[in-house]
């Protein structure tokens, strides 16, 4: 089963499933690329966009908790660590 959750949701699932679950943190190839992608979508107000970017920065600090990270460059194959 694949679930899309934030870092708090991953922590909850980890507490329930323990080591039987595999976690992969998906991340843009760079913060600049993420911001560009979000801006170009035009789905959020400037204020919501700023909150979303700040949240992403905080979640990046917890990336190592997931065990695996996947950077997804635009137009290229993924890289899984």
Secondary structure, DSSP 8 states (H G I E B T S, - for coil): ------HHHHHHHHHHHGGGS-EEEEEES-HHHHHHHHHHHT-S-HHHHHHHHHHHHHHHTTGGGGEEEEEE-TTS--EE-
